[in-house]
Amino acid sequence: MLIILYPDSAAVQKGWFSWCMSASITILAVVPNCVSPRTVRFLLRLCAYSTFMLIAMYLIWFPVAASRRKGFQSVEIFTTFYNGINYGVDEEGNTVKEASDSYCWVVGVLFGAWEFYGYDASVHLAEETHEASSVVAKGMWSGTLATWVLSIPILALTILCMQDFQGVVNGGYPNNFAEYCVQLLGRNGACAFLFLIWFDGILCTAVCVLSAQRITFAIARDGILPCSRFLSRVTDRHHLPVNAGVLVAVLSIAINAAVIGSYVAFSALTAAATVGTNLSYLIPIVARQTVGKKNFKPAKWHLGRWSLPVSCVAAGYIMFLFVVLMLPQIYPVTAETLNYCPVVIGSIAIIALGGWFFPFQLGGRYWFAGPKRTISEVEVREARVKRDDQS
């Protein structure tokens, strides 16, 4: 948005400026999660309302704007295949494709992968959710279904309203969607819409911080992290894990500093985080149908007989996605374009295994006994929900 408003400014295109913007957004995102439960509840509702407002504006504004400009794309656009991977030059000076259309199609699966992502957020709030045994599972299922239902018409509308395909592909902005909006909505309209996306992005980032904060707190409560006692502390008044939230913010800002030195390093870190998250989905899915099949106790709301086939499809999709995320996405492959995700994942795996099998009674296998109970089963049965007007 700022590049559109200030195209001649060199500062807005610098890495340090991007880092400052991302650091500011991270700070804005972590603050609501450290104030009170009421603020968190308001944040979640505002994020949902903002997202639905954006979708409504998208479905109304974009078709109207397209009808007033060059019109809509023909239906033939849905049968057009474009290989966007870089072209190279062979020994005879001829332009050739660096990757086949099949390879391009496989890498293109990542576009849909970003949509079905983060549906585990409701799980991390299970301890703070009423009727969690049914609400959490329904939240994951309905969130995934809503993403699938809404993404199809939005994607179709995006393609149909596109004004100049080659102009979008070869646009002069770092984000192709910015070029898309400028073509369709004009300079001022694009800035207005991108600002709304930016605002909604802050809210979504706050929700991501909320999820990461709860995970960090839970891991620290089990004594896994260094300084676990400090990180697992909660505030006296609202019982919020503020220390865990601060750690999440500090690490996020530090990792984002990679954009200043190297785009390759930043891409490797983000790809590795994506791979790690998907693997974290895979482990409980496989364990549920194998080692835990006999002892696992389903929640009040579950898939029933559909559990096994859905688990097989999900496991197969995640393993396929794991392989795709390891592949190069830009050709020709050089030291600057190589996907370093396998290197990062391999290093993390070595460190994790080393921490587990480390000798001299220091490895995790010697002292980690599983999640710690903070409330007994008797206390659970005798517990009563008490409304806190301050939250």
HULINSUL-V175937 format. One line per field, one symbol per residue. ss: DSSP state (A for helix, B for strand, O for the rest). phi: phi as a letter, one per 30 degrees, with the letter a starting at -180 (. if undefined). psi: psi as a letter, one per 30 degrees, with the letter a starting at -180 (. if undefined). A space follows every 10 residues. Layout:
BEGIN
ss=???
phi=???
psi=???
END
This chain:
BEGIN
ss=OAAAAOOOOO AAAOAAAAAA AAAAAAAAAA AAAAOOAAAA AAAAAAAAAA AAAAAAAAAA AAAAAAAOOO OOOOAAAAAO OOOOOOBBBO OOOOBBBOOO AAAAAAAAAA AAAOOOOOOO AAAAOAAAOO OAAAAAAAAA AAAAAAAAAA AAAAAAAAAA OOOOAAAAAO OOOOOAAAAA AAAAAAAAAA AAAAAAAAAA AAAAAAAAAA AAAAAAAAAA AOOOOOOAAA AOOOOOOOOO OAAAAAAAAA AAAAAAOAAA AOAAAAAAAA AAAAAAAAAA AAAAAAAAAO OOOOOOOOOO OOOAAAAAAA AAAAAAAAAA AAAAAAOOOO OOOOOOOOOO AAAAAAAAAA AAAAAAAOOO OOOAAAAOOO OOOOOOAAAA AAOOOOOOOO O
phi=.ddddbdcdd ddcddddddd dddddddddd eddccaeddd dddddddddd dddddddddc dddddddccd icddddddcc cbcddecbbd dciddbddbd dddddddddd eddddcaidd edddcddccd hddcdddddd dddddddddd dddddddddd dddbdddddc ddcecdddde ddddcidddd dddddddddd ddddddddde dddddedddd ddidddhddd dcdbdddchc dddddddedd dddddddddd dadddddddd dddddddddd ddedddddcb dcddcdcddd cbdidddddd dddddddddd deddddddcb cddbddcddd eedddddddd ddddddcedi icddddbdcj eddcaddddd dcdbdcdcdd c
psi=eeeeeiffkf efgleeeeee eeeeeeeeef effgdleeee eeeeeeeeee eeeeeeeefe eeeeeeffcg alllffffgk kkjgkkkaka fggkklkfkl eeeeeeefff efefeikgff efefgefgkk hffeeeeeee eeeeeeeeef eeeeeeeeee fkejeeeeeg lglfkffeee eeeefleeee eeeeeeeeee eeeeeeeeee eeeeeeeeee eggelkheee fgklleefhk ieeeeeeeee eeeeeffffe ekeeeeeeee eeeeeeeeef eeefeeeefc fgeefkjlle jlfbffeeee eeeeeeeeee eeeefflkfk lljafffkjg eeeeeeeeee eeeefegkah gflffffkgl kkkfkleeee efkkkkkjff .
END
